[in-house]
Amino acid sequence: MDASSSAKLPMEGFDYIVVGGGTAGLVIATRLSENIETRVLVLEAGENQLENPIINMPAMWPTILGSEVDWSFLTTPQEHLKGRILRHPQGKALGGSSALNAEIFVAPAKVDIDAWEKLGNPGWNWATLSPYYRKFHTVNLPSGSNCQHLGIDGSDENIKGIEGPIQVSFPIGSEDPLSKAWIETFKGINNAIKVDPFSGEAYGGYSNPSSIDPVTKTRSYAASAYYAPVYTRPNLTVLTGATVNRVLLENKTGKGVVASGVSFLLNGEPQEAKANKEVIIAAGAFQSPKILELSGIGNPKLLKSLDIPVIVDNPNVGENLQDHPIIGVSFEVIDGTPTADSLLRQEPEVSRYVMEQYMKDRTGPLSYGSVTSHSLMPITNTLTSQNSMRELSQLFEDYALEHGTNSAFDFVKSVTLSPKQVSSCILMFAAQINAHDDKGEVGGKNYLQMPGPGDFITLASLLSHPLSRGSVHITSSDVNVPPSIDPKYLSHPLDIEVLSRHLLSIEALATKQPLAQYLKPHGRRNHETARFNNDLDLAKDYARRTAISNNHPSCSCPMLPREKGGVVDERLRVYGTENLRIVDSSIMPLIPLALFTETTSDIWQGSIEQKVQGAWNLHNALARRSEVLDFFLMASSISGSIGVATESNYCATNCFLDAFARYRHSMGLPGTSLGLGMISEVGYLHEHPEIEALLLRKGVHPLNEDELAAQKQLVDFGMDSMLAAEFRGVMFRVFRVDVPFTTLLNRRTSVRSLTELVANRLLKART
């Protein structure tokens, strides 16, 4: 719903308020509103751009940067990048940055995700989360011949996503000789990828997919894939043109700080909206800490200097900012090699031809996107100096002796020095870049909008595990003033050591066949300083002159123990509050080598869905008996285990009901059962010992080995990984009793009501 049509909407009665209708916010809102009884309000500062052809057309993403759908953030002058100011595009539209990114679809690594758990976040590991990475997207493979051309004929059907809303495809096929040359070049240096890139354990060169719908040849992003199919839901309200300036926080006796709603500007007019259950911030790595600070959560010294009352003292807010710096070298190609330079120069004849081609049958360069050739690279002697690994190992040891270590340092060291772990992503972009002349000025042209004459390809290297840590903070209590963004790129001395060596590997890669046959011998490069001749000092100087952001800001509200720099706990709840959560990339404790379009947003929902999967596993065990049974957790158990609800919140429970009801209905099964889970000292049954005793007497069957194994899996997921510490290790028991299927399907009611219904039937049966 657009803001223009919603000015008179009542701003009360919402269960959840989601701040930010971007990549994470729309996913969360879509999932929460699946329960028709749950009212969800989404507030997005940008507008609905679903009909904007510039956003929908894959290759037009460079023209979006700096436009009205871009927040157009700028960094402070970067000391270690020769004082340069860098641009930071961020989406200001429904769908957030997924509406303006370059549609590159790259999977995270298992070791990166497992590191999150080791930093103090139980349950945040690859085994738990990888099913939800697969869940949000569908990989559409091309024809068999194109699969061979792109080197993706070994795709693993058990790993890639097959049913998710985000459509992922391989838009470039056999018409592109460079993509084939990329694969063959990495095979020639024995660095072609050997396992599916979505396995979490891949390294080497491969063809990456793009978030492009293969049928419509349009961008597939959060607004089109998640919001558009459900926008008519009566319980989902999305306001555009709505800028949140603070969360309304109250100190309630016995409950601590409670988020009761938000204050926001709707087309410039002040408004307030109330939340009955939770406020969920999904404003991104720059604006989520901004909203916390404007609300009185942050460093007291900063807040007091801006006359903002301190509600929660936490100096960690806005710190720990991480991002991937990237550097590239453009190489002139031989005549006839297809590149996108003429499009970036907006040559009239070429622009007209490719537009007609796209509008006619959705083919041609405008249907492609950007990068389709990618590699996940360790330091390798094939492309760098024979001494690179030995030198880096000594540099890490020397730094540790002088400055000490911490968990993050030890992790980055282990990854960087491993011959099978990724310390850089090297990619190929079929056009030139010009970072030297990008002054980082508002309204000025960026490095993609200033191509010179000629045709080029760019080989670029991204530092996947930076040690540099920056910050983002407000400088005013006015919501319209941008925050001060200081990523402190390359401020850690080891970052430049790793990145410069990968830069040298780019120059080496350009000499390898068959890629080298497409480059002009002694051809031009994007700048006279872009020739290194294996000189590490020249590479370092070039990196400082030209490194830019790969636009992956994260980690500014990290999920860590509070005493270790945390802003949210492992249930994504803001420390010091009862019902305020953050669900975007800012909660990552360490930046992974790649950020999925929907990764962090699906993680939060995944903590709910993990319980669904555990319940289904138990269902499958029970269904092998002669009875047809389903399993279900009662509300208080769910509230404790996923941390979503207060005692009166049955949203998650009703989601379970809906999911199981639909499943039973789709299977054509005639009836179902309701299992009541009880946690000792917690929940409705504990309050009614006579019902508990009756259920024990009425137990249909004891659990057999399959059922016990499935129950243990559910308890492991629900208790050890997700429960707060005070609930771990308590008893968990399962009861089963028949309830008509129509009760679950037709009655949208709370579990407490259903529990009472079951109990009444049992009590009547006793008499």
Secondary structure, 3 states (H helix, E strand, C coil): CCHHHCCCCCCCCEEEEEECCCHHHHHHHHHHCCCCCCCEEEEECCECCCCCHHHHCHHHHHHHCCCCCECCEEECCEHHHCCECCEECCECECCHHHHCCCCECCCCCHHHHHHHHHCCCCCCCHHHHHHHHHHCEEEECCCHHHHHHHCCCCCCCCCCCECCCEEEECCCCCCCHHHHHHHHHHHHCCCECCCCHHHCCCCEEEECCECECCCCCCECCHHHHHHHHHCCCCCEEEEECEEEEEEEEEEECCCEEEEEEEEEEECCEEEEEEEEEEEEECCHHHHHHHHHHHCCEECHHHHHHCCCCCCEECCCCCEEEECCEEEEEEEEECCCCCCCHHHHCCCHHHHHHHHHHHHHHCCCHHHCCCCCEEEEECCCCCCCCCCHHHHHHHHHHHHHHHHCCCHHHHHHHHHHCCCCCCCEEEEEECCCCCHHHCCCCCCCCCCCCCCCCCCEEEEEEEECCCCCCEEEECCCCCCCCCCEEECCCCCCHHHHHHHHHHHHHHHHHCCCCCHHHHECCCCCECCCCCCCCCCHHHHHHHHHHHCEECCCCECCCCECCHHHCCCECCCCEECCECCEEECCHHHCCCCCCCCCCCHHHHHHHHHHHHHHHHHHHHHHHHHCCCCCCCCCCCHHHHHHHHCCCCCCCCHHHHHHHHHHHHHHHHHCCCCEEEEEEEECCECHHHHCHHHHHHHHHCCCCCCCHHHHHHHHHHHHHHHHHCCCHHHCCCCEEEEEEEECHHHHHHCCCCHHHHHHHHHHHHHHHHC
